[in-house]
Amino acid sequence: MFCEIVKHLTIYENTTPGASNAGAWFPGVVRLPSGELYATFSTGDDFEGRMTMAASRSADDGASWRSAGVMFDRFDLGLGNLKPTLLADGTLICLGYGFSFGDDGLVNSATGGLAPGGNYVAFSRDGGRSWGTPQRFDTGHPEVLETSGPCVELRNGNLIAVGTPFPMWDGKMPSGRRGFVLRSTDKGRSWRSDGVFFDSERGSIAPYETRIVQQPSGRIVVMIWCLDEAAGKSLNNHVVFSDDDGRSWSHAIDTGTAGQASNLLPLEDGTLLAVHCVREGEDAGLFLNRARIVGDRWEVLQSAKVWSGRSSSRIRSLDNMGENLKFGQPSLLRLADGDYLAAHWASSGKFGRILGHRLKINL
């Protein structure tokens, strides 16, 4: 058997739903130099309401978790999220985005545009026990970029992240429906726009929920949720790759998996573990594939279903996304004993919680 489910876990769940910040969404998990696991997520009362960032810790390789409290003091993120990355020097960096909105809400129903916001970065030098205030940085684009995944520290020491523009409040997208690379050469203190990894051939396909990894060979791979907003439907997940540190990119390759939010983990043998949220249709849930890129093809070697979730109504565009999403933003982490942790959020009624699944992978 390719994938054995060892245990289903709860990383965070609010046990007092009558209190504020009852829900949790958008997790990211890293292993600290101490061996602890550190999970970040957004908490709030509503998926499209105001949120704050919080964290949980595990000292037993994910078997049990304890709340680590709110991450940032005096920082109003609005709706959004920052994902953690552990750098080689032991620094934790959190990168992401947030919106500042008032009585008008997050989405302009007349245009499909989103409230003003920005892209942010924050640092911790003590394993997440304290954080500096998130700093807004200039991406080189007038729109907020959906940098919903963590940045990656490349073998050459650069940090890179990927994201796509959200439409502005008036519905305009001056940068187009394209996927952009952000690069930092000073360990995340400053960032610059550094090329395009995806450009919609039809102009209507938005590359959302992008996730980036670097394989042992040096190849960089990005997985994409392709949402055709003109047709009002999701396409299969696609991947692109780069063999020159993210300066040029392949064409988009169809993975054949009808997923939305997804993620990747490189393996030492050159293959990739891909975790997909399949949210539409009768067989909804979290699926795991072991795959490789052969020429310009994505070849699935092994597959398994990890978790069964609630089917969502079709996601047509940003203005109906919040009311229809039931689970999402999966990630993969190798544990100390060789098992793997798949983490994601899932709604329980109105509120989200952070779930984990301990997996044994037989290659």
C-alpha positions, 0 to 999 in steps of 0.5 A, a space after each residue: 500500500 502506497 499510503 497508510 493513514 496512521 492517525 487523524 489529528 486536530 492541530 487547532 480547534 476552538 473549544 469555546 465557539 461562543 467566544 471571539 475568533 472562533 474559527 481557524 483557517 489557512 495553516 502553515 507548519 514548519 519544524 524548528 531546530 529544537 525539533 518542535 513543530 510550529 503551526 500558524 493559522 488565521 483566526 476569526 469569526 467569519 471566513 470573509 471577516 477580520 482575522 488575526 494570526 495565531 500559532 500552535 506547537 507540538 513537542 511530540 512530532 505532531 501527536 498533540 498540540 498546544 496553543 501558542 497564542 496570538 503571533 502579532 500585537 497591534 497588527 490589524 491584518 484584516 482578512 489574510 494570512 502569512 505562511 512560515 518558512 525556516 531559513 538555514 540560519 534558524 530565522 523564521 520568516 512569515 510572508 503573505 498578504 492582508 486586506 484592510 476593509 471597513 463597512 463595505 466588506 471584503 468583496 465589491 459585489 458590483 465589480 468582483 474586486 477586493 478591498 485595499 490591502 498589501 503584502 507583508 513579511 515578519 521575522 522571529 529570531 527565537 523560534 516563534 516565541 516573539 515576532 516583529 511587527 509585519 512590514 508591508 513591502 512593495 511588490 512592484 504591482 498595484 494589486 495585492 498579490 495572493 502570496 498564499 504559500 510560504 517562500 522558499 530558500 533556494 540553494 543559492 541563498 535567494 528567497 523566492 515566492 510566487 503569487 497572482 494579482 487580486 482584482 482591485 476594488 474597481 475590478 481592474 487588474 493592471 498586471 493581468 491574470 498572470 503568476 509573478 515571481 518575487 525574489 529577495 537577495 537579502 534574506 527577506 528584508 526587501 523583495 522585487 518582482 522578478 518575472 512571470 511563471 504563468 501567463 494565461 493563454 486565454 486571458 481568463 485563467 487565474 493562477 490561484 493558490 500557487 505553491 513552490 518547492 525546489 527539488 534536490 536537483 535544483 529544479 523549482 516546481 510550482 503547482 497551480 489552481 487554474 480557475 477559468 473565471 470566464 467559464 466559471 469553472 476550475 481546471 485541473 491542477 497544473 505545474 510549471 518548472 524552472 531549471 535556472 533558479 526561477 528566471 525562466 519557466 516551462 509551459 504549464 503542464 496538466 497534472 490530470 487531477 481535478 483539484 483546487 488548492 494543492 501543495 508539493 513536497 520533493 523527495 530525495 529520489 527526484 519524485 514529488 508528493 502532491 497533495 490536492 484538495 478536490 472540492 467539487 463532485 461526489 468524491 471530495 476530499 484530500 488526495 495524495 499523488 506521488 509523481 514525476 515530471 518526464 519531459 513535458 508530462 506529469 506522470 502519476 506513479 501512485 495515488 491515495 485518498 487521505 481524507 473525505 471532505 464535504 463537496 463544495 458548490 462550483 467556485 466561479 470567481 472570487 465573489 462566490 468563493 467564501 460562501 462555497 469553500 469547505 476545506 483547503 490549503 493543504 501542506 506536507 511535512 516530513 516528520 522525525 520518524 519518517 512519517 509525513 504530516 498533511 495539514 489543512 483547514 476544514 469547516 465545521 458548520 460556520 467555523 474552520 479548524 486545523 486538521 492533520 493526518 499522520 501518514 506512512 508513505 511506502 515508496 
